[in-house]
Amino acid sequence: MFTTRPELAGTFGMVASTHWLASATGMAVLEDGGNAFDAAVAAGFVLQVAEPHLCGPAGQVPGLFVTADDPTPRALAAQGPSPAGATAAHFAALGLDLIPGSGLLPATVPGAWDGWLLLLRDYGTKSLRSVLSYAIGYARNGVPLVPRVGDTIRAVSRLFTEHWPTSAALWLPGGKPASGLHRNPALADTWERLLREAESVSGREAQLDAGRRAWSQGFVAEAIEEFSRTAFRDDSGRDHAGLLTGDDLASWSASYEEPVSVDVGDWRLVKMGGWTQGPALLQQALLLHGFRDELSYVDGIPSERTVHLAVEAAKLAFADREAWYGDTDVPLDVLLSASYTDSRRALITETASPDLRPGDARGPARLPAILDSLRGVHAESGATGEPTVGPQGQTRGDTVHLDVADAAGNLVSLTPSGGWLQSSPTIPSLGFCLDSRGQMFWLEQGLPNSLAPRKRPRITLSPSLALHDGVPALAFGTPGGDQQDQWQLCFWLAHTYGGLNLQESIDAPAWHTTAFPSSFYPRSWNPRELVVESRLGQSTVDALRARGHEVVDAGEWALGRLSAVSRTNGLLRAAANARGMQGYAVGR
């Protein structure tokens, strides 16, 4: 079958990401003697400069990994919690029934810096200066901006000029959207100061810990608290000050967690825990394994039956996400059990379901009371936090992803996000803005994902690992908000059931449904909507419509930004998405 690029193969190392500069940076670190963790950290910092509309220094980074010495998957949990002052009562006093998707109110504790440095300290080999130097160079000397950065700035230019002057100063030089070679000297200065404070002590690990403290207990935390006291416009249409304080930053640090996994045939699929949406992919995989004899691909194209079954499985899994997932005690033992899966699979029929149907995993399921009023709602403001994919499949910004494998056997999958240039006003002394991840909480109390002080939002960020016959073999993921664990399902089905290689699986036609509430303001959903790439074929599209799906044609190449690396018997492989024309895999 046709592929946009070759599937790469080699024995030394592989890096795949959503931007060629990050992939090349990661490979440069491997060539310089670094391991997969060194490469991932360096690439992650470069992504903050190269894709500033998709991730930033004050964002977050969840990850999954195995090491050469230990095949047991571990999770990096670098999503900061809500501020201590983030109470439902505070938002009620402001007259809000949803947390805005932009501005200072939805900011959570920045997690990316601490997470990257923790990962580098414990599993990398390089110094902070050596891995951060690439990103500092691009911030200081300029990075070539992809056109989508300008498109994003253009979409929010009025907001910047009228309400966020510090963002206008950085991203609208001369009143026009930044383009070409763009410099961010304030960010370079921030990183250089963090390095100086880190290097005031001796020893690699001690320096990394000093660098973490310089952020969370030093000048960065002080600048964030001071800036958060000013009110700025958000997409509620009003001005609000933020809630983050220096104490919020000082009281949190990134950590490691045990991930969750399920066995699907010869594979073990691994995801982040139930405080993320990650287990939704596990639920979908289990549901569809029961239909494995009905899943088929011809010349890289899934059958209409395959797409229908996948969509209906997604509706069930994401309904459970809405009812049961959150930073609380999630009943994954039930949700991933064989008996529960069998009972849910029986709900899948020959026609498209119009209903949001969570299961009774721990007593009767409860959904947010506001849901009916959010059907078909569209954002009115230019700042929409993480605008994922619109009805026609257009992407205005979301997230980044990277995967790394080295010859020693280290395997890493990471999905950094947050702190997009359009999420909140730029803090001028730091050269970056805060994230808006708090919009993912519900203000209604008593739900797993209800807002509470110092609680993590239920994030959509969802890296993936998989073991084959017990051996770590595959790392993959994609940006895309709520679509991440649907587009990853497309990849999973193509690779494990369709027999397609990594690049063929990424290039295969993708789809997703919006038949459950969005995680992002204004939390809209469309019960029967199914967005597809037209390469599925007109006969398939017609058959899906006949089943009751309200099919939206997104175009030929519109959905997903997947990347993947694999390791089998010492042979390394990699592939990356051509959609958007900036993701690349490199390796040898």
C-alpha positions as CSV (number, residue, x, y, z in Angstrom):
1,M,0.0,0.0,0.0
2,F,1.0,3.6,-0.5
3,T,2.7,5.3,2.5
4,T,3.7,9.0,2.8
5,R,7.1,8.0,4.2
6,P,9.0,4.8,4.7
7,E,8.8,2.9,8.0
8,L,12.3,3.5,9.3
9,A,14.4,0.6,10.5
10,G,17.8,0.5,12.2
11,T,19.7,-0.7,15.3
12,F,21.2,2.5,16.9
13,G,18.2,4.6,17.9
14,M,14.8,6.1,16.8
15,V,13.1,9.3,17.6
16,A,9.6,10.2,16.3
17,S,7.7,13.4,17.2
18,T,5.3,16.0,16.0
19,H,8.1,18.4,14.8
20,W,11.2,17.7,12.8
21,L,13.4,19.9,15.0
22,A,12.5,17.9,18.1
23,S,13.2,14.6,16.3
24,A,16.5,15.9,15.0
25,T,17.4,17.2,18.5
26,G,16.6,13.9,20.1
27,M,18.8,12.1,17.5
28,A,21.6,14.5,18.1
29,V,21.6,13.6,21.8
30,L,21.6,9.9,21.0
31,E,24.6,10.5,18.6
32,D,26.3,12.3,21.4
33,G,26.2,9.3,23.7
34,G,22.9,10.1,25.4
35,N,20.2,7.5,26.1
36,A,16.5,7.6,25.2
37,F,15.7,9.7,28.3
38,D,18.3,12.3,27.6
39,A,17.0,12.5,24.0
40,A,13.4,12.8,25.1
41,V,14.1,15.6,27.5
42,A,16.1,17.6,25.0
43,A,13.4,17.1,22.3
44,G,10.7,18.0,24.8
45,F,12.2,21.4,25.5
46,V,12.7,22.1,21.8
47,L,9.0,21.4,21.3
48,Q,8.2,24.2,23.7
49,V,9.9,26.6,21.3
50,A,9.1,25.0,17.9
51,E,5.4,24.3,18.6
52,P,4.5,27.1,21.1
53,H,0.8,27.0,20.1
54,L,0.8,23.3,21.2
55,C,2.9,23.2,24.4
56,G,4.9,25.5,26.6
57,P,7.3,25.7,29.6
58,A,4.4,26.0,32.1
59,G,2.5,23.0,30.7
60,Q,2.5,19.4,31.7
61,V,4.0,16.1,30.6
62,P,2.6,12.6,31.3
63,G,4.8,9.7,30.1
64,L,5.2,6.0,30.0
65,F,8.5,4.2,29.8
66,V,10.6,1.0,30.3
67,T,14.3,0.9,30.9
68,A,17.0,-1.4,29.5
69,D,17.4,-3.0,32.9
70,D,13.7,-3.3,33.8
71,P,10.9,-4.2,31.4
72,T,8.2,-3.2,33.9
73,P,6.4,-0.1,32.6
74,R,6.3,3.0,34.8
75,A,4.5,6.3,34.4
76,L,5.8,9.9,34.8
77,A,3.0,12.0,36.4
78,A,3.9,15.6,35.7
79,Q,0.5,17.2,35.7
80,G,0.2,19.8,38.4
81,P,-2.9,20.2,40.5
82,S,-5.4,23.0,40.9
83,P,-4.5,25.9,43.2
84,A,-5.5,25.8,46.9
85,G,-7.9,28.7,46.1
86,A,-9.7,26.8,43.3
87,T,-13.0,26.1,45.0
88,A,-16.4,25.6,43.5
89,A,-17.6,28.4,45.8
90,H,-15.1,30.8,44.3
91,F,-16.3,30.2,40.8
92,A,-19.9,30.4,41.9
93,A,-19.2,33.8,43.4
94,L,-18.0,34.8,39.9
95,G,-21.2,33.7,38.4
96,L,-19.6,30.9,36.3
97,D,-21.1,27.4,35.7
98,L,-18.0,26.3,33.6
99,I,-14.4,27.0,34.2
100,P,-13.2,29.2,31.3
101,G,-10.9,27.7,28.8
102,S,-8.4,30.6,28.7
103,G,-7.0,33.3,30.9
104,L,-5.6,32.9,34.4
105,L,-8.5,31.2,36.2
106,P,-8.0,27.7,34.7
107,A,-4.3,27.6,35.4
108,T,-3.0,24.6,37.2
109,V,0.5,24.2,38.8
110,P,3.0,24.0,36.0
111,G,4.3,20.5,35.8
112,A,6.5,20.2,32.7
113,W,9.8,21.6,34.1
114,D,9.8,19.5,37.2
115,G,8.7,16.4,35.3
116,W,11.4,16.7,32.7
117,L,14.1,17.3,35.3
118,L,12.9,14.4,37.4
119,L,13.0,12.1,34.4
120,L,16.5,13.3,33.5
121,R,17.8,13.0,37.0
122,D,16.6,9.4,37.6
123,Y,17.0,7.8,34.1
124,G,19.1,10.1,32.0
125,T,22.9,10.5,31.9
126,K,23.4,14.1,30.6
127,S,23.7,17.4,32.4
128,L,20.8,19.9,32.4
129,R,22.9,22.3,30.4
130,S,23.6,19.8,27.7
131,V,20.0,18.8,27.1
132,L,18.6,22.3,27.5
133,S,21.1,24.0,25.2
134,Y,19.2,23.1,22.1
135,A,16.0,24.9,23.2
136,I,17.9,27.8,24.6
137,G,19.6,28.2,21.2
138,Y,16.3,28.3,19.3
139,A,14.8,30.7,21.8
140,R,17.8,33.0,21.7
141,N,18.7,32.9,18.0
142,G,15.3,32.1,16.5
143,V,13.2,29.2,15.5
144,P,11.5,28.8,12.1
145,L,7.8,29.0,12.9
146,V,5.5,26.6,11.0
147,P,2.5,28.3,9.4
148,R,0.1,27.0,11.9
149,V,1.7,29.1,14.6
150,G,0.8,32.2,12.6
151,D,-2.7,30.8,12.0
152,T,-3.2,30.4,15.7
153,I,-1.9,33.9,16.5
154,R,-4.2,35.3,13.8
155,A,-7.2,33.7,15.3
156,V,-6.6,35.4,18.7
157,S,-5.0,38.6,17.5
158,R,-7.9,40.8,18.5
159,L,-7.8,39.3,22.0
160,F,-4.1,39.9,22.2
161,T,-4.2,43.5,21.0
162,E,-7.3,44.5,23.1
163,H,-6.8,42.5,26.3
164,W,-3.5,40.6,26.4
165,P,-0.8,43.3,25.6
166,T,2.1,41.2,26.8
167,S,1.1,38.4,24.4
168,A,0.8,41.0,21.6
169,A,4.3,42.2,22.3
170,L,5.7,38.7,21.8
171,W,3.5,37.2,19.1
172,L,2.4,40.3,17.1
173,P,5.6,42.1,16.3
174,G,4.7,45.2,14.3
175,G,1.1,44.3,14.7
176,K,1.4,41.2,12.5
177,P,1.5,37.5,13.5
178,A,5.0,36.2,14.1
179,S,6.4,34.3,11.2
180,G,9.7,33.2,9.8
181,L,12.6,33.2,12.3
182,H,11.1,34.0,15.7
183,R,13.1,34.8,18.9
184,N,12.0,34.7,22.5
185,P,14.9,36.3,24.4
186,A,12.9,36.5,27.7
187,L,12.4,32.7,27.6
188,A,16.1,32.2,26.9
189,D,17.0,34.4,29.8
190,T,14.7,32.4,32.1
191,W,16.3,29.1,31.1
192,E,19.8,30.6,31.5
193,R,19.0,31.9,35.0
194,L,17.6,28.5,36.0
195,L,20.8,26.9,34.7
196,R,22.9,29.3,36.7
197,E,21.0,28.6,39.9
198,A,21.2,24.9,39.2
199,E,24.9,25.0,38.6
200,S,25.5,26.9,41.9
201,V,25.9,23.4,43.4
202,S,28.1,20.4,42.5
203,G,27.0,17.1,41.0
204,R,24.6,16.2,38.2
205,E,21.7,15.1,40.4
206,A,22.2,17.9,42.9
207,Q,22.1,20.4,40.0
208,L,18.9,19.0,38.7
209,D,17.2,19.2,42.1
210,A,18.5,22.8,42.5
211,G,17.0,23.6,39.1
212,R,13.7,22.2,40.2
213,R,13.8,24.3,43.4
214,A,14.7,27.5,41.4
215,W,11.5,27.0,39.5
216,S,9.0,26.0,42.2
217,Q,10.5,27.9,45.2
218,G,12.4,30.7,43.4
219,F,12.1,33.5,40.9
220,V,9.7,31.6,38.6
221,A,7.1,31.0,41.3
222,E,7.4,34.6,42.5
223,A,6.8,35.9,39.0
224,I,3.8,33.6,38.5
225,E,2.2,34.6,41.7
226,E,2.7,38.3,41.1
227,F,1.3,38.1,37.5
228,S,-1.7,36.0,38.6
229,R,-3.0,38.9,40.7
230,T,-3.9,40.9,37.6
231,A,-7.3,40.4,35.9
232,F,-7.3,39.5,32.2
233,R,-10.0,38.7,29.7
234,D,-10.9,35.0,29.3
235,D,-13.5,33.2,27.2
236,S,-16.2,33.8,29.7
237,G,-16.2,37.3,28.1
238,R,-15.0,39.0,31.4
239,D,-11.8,39.8,33.2
240,H,-10.6,37.6,36.0
241,A,-7.4,37.3,38.1
242,G,-5.8,34.0,38.6
243,L,-5.5,31.8,41.7
244,L,-2.0,30.4,41.6
245,T,0.4,31.2,44.4
246,G,4.0,30.5,45.1
247,D,2.9,28.1,47.8
248,D,0.9,26.1,45.2
249,L,4.1,25.7,43.2
250,A,6.3,24.9,46.2
251,S,4.0,22.3,47.6
252,W,3.9,20.1,44.5
253,S,6.5,18.0,42.6
254,A,6.3,15.5,39.8
255,S,6.3,11.8,40.6
256,Y,6.2,8.3,39.3
257,E,3.1,6.0,39.3
258,E,2.2,2.5,38.4
259,P,0.4,2.5,35.1
260,V,-2.6,0.4,34.2
261,S,-2.6,-2.4,31.6
262,V,-4.7,-5.1,30.0
263,D,-3.9,-8.2,28.0
264,V,-5.3,-8.2,24.5
265,G,-4.3,-11.4,22.7
266,D,-0.5,-11.6,22.5
267,W,-0.2,-7.9,23.5
268,R,-0.3,-6.1,26.8
269,L,-1.4,-2.5,26.3
270,V,-0.3,0.1,28.9
271,K,-1.8,3.4,29.8
272,M,-1.7,6.1,32.5
273,G,-4.2,5.7,35.4
274,G,-7.8,6.6,35.7
275,W,-7.1,10.3,36.6
276,T,-6.4,10.5,32.8
277,Q,-8.6,9.4,29.9
278,G,-5.9,6.7,29.1
279,P,-8.0,3.7,30.3
280,A,-10.6,4.5,27.7
281,L,-8.2,3.0,25.1
282,L,-7.9,-0.1,27.2
283,Q,-11.7,-0.4,27.4
284,Q,-12.1,0.1,23.7
285,A,-9.4,-2.5,23.0
286,L,-11.1,-5.1,25.2
287,L,-14.5,-4.5,23.7
288,L,-13.2,-4.9,20.2
289,H,-11.1,-7.9,20.9
290,G,-14.4,-9.7,21.3
291,F,-15.2,-8.8,17.6
292,R,-11.7,-9.7,16.4
293,D,-13.0,-12.0,13.7
294,E,-15.0,-9.2,12.2
295,L,-12.2,-6.6,12.0
296,S,-10.6,-6.3,8.6
297,Y,-8.5,-4.1,6.4
298,V,-8.1,-4.3,2.6
299,D,-5.1,-2.5,1.1
300,G,-4.8,-0.5,4.3
301,I,-8.4,0.6,4.4
302,P,-10.7,-0.6,7.2
303,S,-14.0,-2.1,6.4
304,E,-17.2,-0.3,7.2
305,R,-18.0,-2.9,9.9
306,T,-14.6,-2.2,11.5
307,V,-15.3,1.5,11.7
308,H,-18.9,1.0,13.0
309,L,-17.8,-1.3,15.8
310,A,-14.9,0.9,16.8
311,V,-17.2,4.0,17.0
312,E,-19.8,2.2,19.1
313,A,-17.0,0.9,21.4
314,A,-15.6,4.4,21.8
315,K,-19.1,5.8,22.8
316,L,-19.3,3.2,25.6
317,A,-15.7,3.7,26.8
318,F,-16.0,7.5,26.8
319,A,-19.4,7.4,28.6
320,D,-17.6,5.5,31.3
321,R,-14.8,8.1,31.3
322,E,-17.4,10.8,32.0
323,A,-19.0,8.9,34.8
324,W,-16.1,7.3,36.5
325,Y,-12.7,8.8,35.6
326,G,-11.0,11.4,37.7
327,D,-8.3,12.1,40.3
328,T,-10.1,9.9,42.8
329,D,-10.8,6.2,43.5
330,V,-11.6,4.9,39.9
331,P,-13.1,1.4,39.8
332,L,-10.8,0.2,37.1
333,D,-10.9,-3.3,38.5
334,V,-14.6,-3.4,37.4
335,L,-14.3,-1.3,34.2
336,L,-11.5,-3.5,32.8
337,S,-12.9,-6.9,34.0
338,A,-14.1,-9.5,31.6
339,S,-17.6,-9.7,32.9
340,Y,-18.1,-5.9,32.7
341,T,-16.6,-5.8,29.2
342,D,-18.9,-8.6,28.1
343,S,-22.0,-6.8,29.4
344,R,-20.9,-3.6,27.7
345,R,-20.1,-5.3,24.4
346,A,-23.7,-6.7,24.3
347,L,-24.9,-3.1,24.0
348,I,-23.3,-2.7,20.6
349,T,-25.9,-3.2,17.8
350,E,-26.0,-2.8,14.0
351,T,-27.1,0.9,14.3
352,A,-25.5,4.0,15.7
353,S,-26.5,4.7,19.3
354,P,-27.6,8.2,20.1
355,D,-27.3,7.8,23.9
356,L,-24.5,8.5,26.4
357,R,-24.6,5.1,28.3
358,P,-22.1,4.8,31.2
359,G,-22.2,1.4,33.0
360,D,-23.0,0.8,36.6
361,A,-19.4,0.1,37.6
362,R,-19.9,1.0,41.3
363,G,-23.6,1.6,41.8
364,P,-25.6,3.7,39.4
365,A,-23.6,5.9,37.1
366,R,-23.9,9.7,37.5
367,L,-23.3,12.2,34.8
368,P,-23.0,16.0,35.1
369,A,-26.4,17.6,35.3
370,I,-25.4,20.3,32.8
371,L,-24.7,17.9,29.9
372,D,-28.0,18.3,28.0
373,S,-27.5,22.0,27.7
374,L,-24.1,21.5,26.1
375,R,-25.2,19.6,23.0
376,G,-24.0,21.3,19.9
377,V,-22.6,24.4,21.8
378,H,-19.9,26.3,20.0
379,A,-17.2,28.6,21.5
380,E,-17.9,32.3,20.8
381,S,-14.5,33.7,21.9
382,G,-11.1,33.7,20.1
383,A,-9.4,32.1,23.0
384,T,-10.6,28.5,23.5
385,G,-7.8,27.0,25.7
386,E,-7.0,23.8,23.8
387,P,-9.0,24.1,20.6
388,T,-8.9,20.5,19.3
389,V,-10.6,19.5,16.1
390,G,-13.6,21.4,14.6
391,P,-16.6,19.9,12.8
392,Q,-14.7,19.9,9.5
393,G,-11.6,18.3,11.0
394,Q,-9.6,21.5,11.0
395,T,-7.0,21.7,13.8
396,R,-6.3,25.0,15.4
397,G,-3.9,23.7,18.0
398,D,-3.7,21.0,20.7
399,T,-0.7,19.1,22.0
400,V,2.6,17.4,20.9
401,H,3.9,13.9,21.2
402,L,7.3,12.1,21.1
403,D,8.6,8.6,21.2
404,V,12.2,7.4,21.6
405,A,13.9,4.0,21.5
406,D,17.6,3.4,21.9
407,A,19.8,0.4,21.3
408,A,20.2,-0.4,25.0
409,G,16.5,-1.2,25.3
410,N,15.1,2.0,26.8
411,L,11.6,2.9,25.4
412,V,9.8,6.2,26.1
413,S,6.4,7.6,25.1
414,L,5.5,11.2,26.2
415,T,2.6,13.6,25.5
416,P,3.6,17.2,26.6
417,S,1.0,19.9,26.4
418,G,-0.4,23.0,28.0
419,G,0.9,26.5,28.3
420,W,0.0,27.2,24.7
421,L,0.6,30.8,23.5
422,Q,-3.2,31.2,23.2
423,S,-4.1,29.8,26.6
424,S,-3.3,32.9,28.8
425,P,-1.3,36.2,28.7
426,T,2.4,36.0,28.4
427,I,4.3,36.7,31.6
428,P,6.8,39.2,30.2
429,S,9.6,38.6,32.7
430,L,9.5,34.8,32.0
431,G,8.7,34.7,28.3
432,F,5.9,32.1,28.6
433,C,2.3,31.9,29.7
434,L,0.4,29.6,32.1
435,D,-1.7,26.6,31.1
436,S,-5.5,26.3,31.1
437,R,-5.9,22.7,32.1
438,G,-8.3,23.5,34.9
439,Q,-11.1,23.9,32.4
440,M,-11.4,20.1,32.4
441,F,-12.9,20.1,35.9
442,W,-16.7,20.1,36.4
443,L,-17.9,22.7,38.9
444,E,-20.8,20.5,39.9
445,Q,-19.7,18.7,43.0
446,G,-19.9,15.0,43.7
447,L,-18.4,13.8,40.4
448,P,-15.1,12.0,40.0
449,N,-13.8,15.0,38.0
450,S,-15.3,17.7,40.2
451,L,-13.1,20.7,41.0
452,A,-11.4,20.6,44.4
453,P,-8.3,22.4,45.7
454,R,-5.0,20.8,44.8
455,K,-6.6,18.1,42.7
456,R,-5.5,17.0,39.2
457,P,-7.9,17.5,36.3
458,R,-8.8,14.5,34.3
459,I,-6.5,15.1,31.4
460,T,-6.8,13.9,27.8
461,L,-3.0,13.5,27.4
462,S,-2.5,9.9,26.8
463,P,0.8,8.3,25.8
464,S,0.8,4.5,25.1
465,L,3.2,1.6,25.5
466,A,2.7,-2.0,24.5
467,L,4.5,-5.3,25.3
468,H,4.3,-8.2,22.9
469,D,4.6,-11.7,24.5
470,G,5.8,-9.9,27.6
471,V,8.6,-7.9,25.9
472,P,8.4,-4.1,25.6
473,A,7.9,-3.6,21.9
474,L,5.9,-0.4,21.0
475,A,5.5,3.2,22.0
476,F,3.0,5.5,20.3
477,G,0.7,8.4,20.8
478,T,-0.9,11.5,19.2
479,P,-2.1,15.0,20.1
480,G,-5.8,15.7,19.7
481,G,-7.6,16.2,23.1
482,D,-10.5,13.9,23.4
483,Q,-9.6,12.3,20.0
484,Q,-6.2,11.0,21.3
485,D,-7.5,7.6,22.4
486,Q,-9.7,7.3,19.4
487,W,-7.0,8.0,16.8
488,Q,-4.7,5.7,18.8
489,L,-7.4,3.1,18.5
490,C,-7.3,3.5,14.7
491,F,-3.6,2.9,14.8
492,W,-3.9,0.0,17.2
493,L,-6.5,-1.8,15.1
494,A,-4.5,-1.3,11.9
495,H,-1.3,-2.5,13.4
496,T,-2.5,-5.4,15.5
497,Y,-5.5,-6.7,13.5
498,G,-4.9,-5.2,10.0
499,G,-1.2,-6.4,10.0
500,L,0.0,-3.0,8.8
501,N,3.5,-1.7,9.8
502,L,4.0,1.4,11.8
503,Q,3.9,3.9,8.9
504,E,1.0,2.1,7.1
505,S,-1.0,2.1,10.4
506,I,-0.4,5.9,10.8
507,D,-1.3,6.6,7.2
508,A,-4.4,4.5,7.2
509,P,-7.7,6.5,7.2
510,A,-8.7,7.7,10.6
511,W,-12.0,8.7,12.3
512,H,-13.5,9.8,15.6
513,T,-16.9,10.5,17.2
514,T,-17.9,13.6,19.2
515,A,-20.8,11.7,20.9
516,F,-19.6,12.5,24.4
517,P,-18.8,15.8,26.2
518,S,-15.6,17.5,25.2
519,S,-13.1,17.9,27.9
520,F,-12.6,21.6,26.9
521,Y,-14.6,24.7,27.2
522,P,-17.5,25.0,26.3
523,R,-17.8,21.1,26.7
524,S,-19.9,20.5,23.6
525,W,-21.0,17.1,22.2
526,N,-23.0,15.8,19.3
527,P,-24.6,12.4,20.0
528,R,-24.5,10.8,16.5
529,E,-21.6,12.7,14.9
530,L,-18.8,10.7,13.2
531,V,-15.9,12.6,11.7
532,V,-14.0,10.6,9.0
533,E,-11.3,10.9,6.5
534,S,-12.8,10.5,3.0
535,R,-10.2,7.9,2.0
536,L,-12.5,5.4,3.8
537,G,-14.4,5.4,0.5
538,Q,-17.8,6.7,-0.5
539,S,-19.4,3.3,-0.2
540,T,-18.2,3.0,3.4
541,V,-19.4,6.5,4.2
542,D,-22.8,5.8,2.7
543,A,-23.1,2.5,4.7
544,L,-22.2,4.3,8.0
545,R,-24.8,6.9,7.3
546,A,-27.3,4.2,6.7
547,R,-26.5,2.9,10.2
548,G,-27.5,6.2,11.7
549,H,-24.1,7.9,12.0
550,E,-24.1,11.6,11.1
551,V,-21.0,11.5,9.1
552,V,-18.8,14.6,8.6
553,D,-16.2,14.3,5.8
554,A,-13.0,15.9,7.2
555,G,-11.1,15.5,3.9
556,E,-8.5,13.0,2.8
557,W,-5.7,13.7,5.3
558,A,-7.0,15.5,8.3
559,L,-7.2,13.4,11.5
560,G,-4.4,12.5,13.9
561,R,-0.8,13.4,14.4
562,L,0.5,10.0,15.5
563,S,4.1,8.9,15.9
564,A,5.5,5.5,17.0
565,V,8.7,3.6,17.6
566,S,9.1,-0.1,18.1
567,R,11.7,-2.6,19.1
568,T,11.7,-6.3,18.1
569,N,14.6,-8.7,18.4
570,G,17.1,-5.8,18.5
571,L,15.6,-4.1,15.4
572,L,14.3,-0.6,15.9
573,R,11.6,0.9,13.8
574,A,9.9,4.3,13.7
575,A,7.2,6.3,11.8
576,A,5.5,9.6,12.0
577,N,2.4,11.4,10.7
578,A,2.5,13.4,7.5
579,R,-0.7,15.2,8.1
580,G,0.1,18.9,8.9
581,M,3.5,18.4,7.3
582,Q,5.7,18.8,10.3
583,G,5.9,15.4,12.2
584,Y,9.0,13.3,11.4
585,A,10.8,10.2,12.5
586,V,14.5,9.9,12.4
587,G,16.9,7.0,13.2
588,R,19.6,4.7,12.1
